[in-house]
Every structure is written in structure tokens, then in C-alpha cells.
Amino acid sequence: MKYRKVVEISLHENSFRNLVLRQQWALKFVELAMKKTRIINIDETWLGMEDFRRRKWQQPHTTNSLAKKNWQPRISMLLALDNYGESYIALSQSNTNSGVIALFISDLVRQLNEKSRNWRKQTLVYWDGAKYHQSKATLKLLKELNVPIMISGPHSYDAAPCELWFSLFKSVNINPRRVKTGKR
């Protein structure tokens, strides 16, 4: 048995429009995968603490407080992960915004160009609809660099390999005590 916090799903997430958009996105994704298209998922997360514990089982009349507060810098992690297992990771000590995304995309394109100048013919970059992914500055840069992009369907967390990678990384790699983790 697991003890998990119950989170309500907003009606907006499963609105008819969003369900149809997710379905269309999934069909396009399958079509591209059948053509052996390299699909690069890009997403970001932050690493603000070592202890991701929010709730736990405990004996009656015992405390759930931590002995001391660990203040650490907030680290942002950007990840590009493709369907062939290649990954590109960047860490920064800043909040993610259009400028940080621009630096990451520029460096990613430089690395992809070093491997093959023709990578754009069989590659598609996709990410969620975060504001800085769709900002004028970001879209302008993507156009200048001729990066083929697609925005995933709304609330398509289960279809984003980066989300699974982040979950594993946070629950195992930076959690040596294997404390149960969660997004909230």
C-alpha cells in the first residue's frame, strides 16, 4: 500500500479540446517514429533540495520535522533526450527563461552540427508549451537556426521522456536514502 497525496486534475486539463490535441499529437508522434525520425524531447526541471519528502508514515506523537534546514542554491537542469538514447544536459544556477533556453538551444544545435550537418532532415525537436518555449525570442532563434520543432499536446506529461528521466534522477540519483519523492 502506498500513501500518496491526492491531487485534483483541473477540468481544463481533460477538456475535450485538450484531449483531441493530445490525440492528434500522439498520432503525429507515432507517424514520425514509424519513419525513423529522430525525436528530441527538451524539458527542464530544478534541483532545489536534497530532501524531496513532503509526507511520510510515522508513529503517533512523533515529529516529521527535519533537524536542520539545508539552504542550497536552486539549480536548473535542462535536458534534451532523443528516442535513440542520446542526451544533452546543462545545469545553471538561474531560473529558466527565454535567455537560458536560447543558450541551451544554440549549444545543442552546435553539437548536432558537429556530428552531422544534415541532422535537420530526419530530426524533430519537441517540447511542452511553456511560455519561454513559445516566446517571440525563442521562436525567432529557432527559425534562424532552422530547427524543426513541434509543441506537444497540452498536459502530455506521460508522453515526455524527459519527465520520466527527471523522475528517476530525482528519486534515485540524488536521493541516496531512497525517500519517496513527488513533484509537490
Stockholm file with secondary structure:
# STOCKHOLM 1.0

chainA/1-184         MKYRKVVEISLHENSFRNLVLRQQWALKFVELAMKKTRIINIDETWLGMEDFRRRKWQQPHTTNSLAKKNWQPRISMLLALDNYGESYIALSQSNTNSGVIALFISDLVRQLNEKSRNWRKQTLVYWDGAKYHQSKATLKLLKELNVPIMISGPHSYDAAPCELWFSLFKSVNINPRRVKTGKR
#=GR chainA/1-184 SS CCCCCCCCCCTTTTCHHHHHHHHHHHHHHHHHHHTTCEEEEEEEEEECCSCCCCCCCCCTTCCCCCSSCCCCCCEEEEEEEETTSCEEEEEESSCCCHHHHHHHHHHHHHHHHHHCTTGGGGEEEEECCCTTTSSHHHHHHHHHTTCCEEECCTTCGGGCHHHHHHHHIIIIITCTTCCCCCCC
#=GC SS_cons         CCCCCCCCCCTTTTCHHHHHHHHHHHHHHHHHHHTTCEEEEEEEEEECCSCCCCCCCCCTTCCCCCSSCCCCCCEEEEEEEETTSCEEEEEESSCCCHHHHHHHHHHHHHHHHHHCTTGGGGEEEEECCCTTTSSHHHHHHHHHTTCCEEECCTTCGGGCHHHHHHHHIIIIITCTTCCCCCCC
//
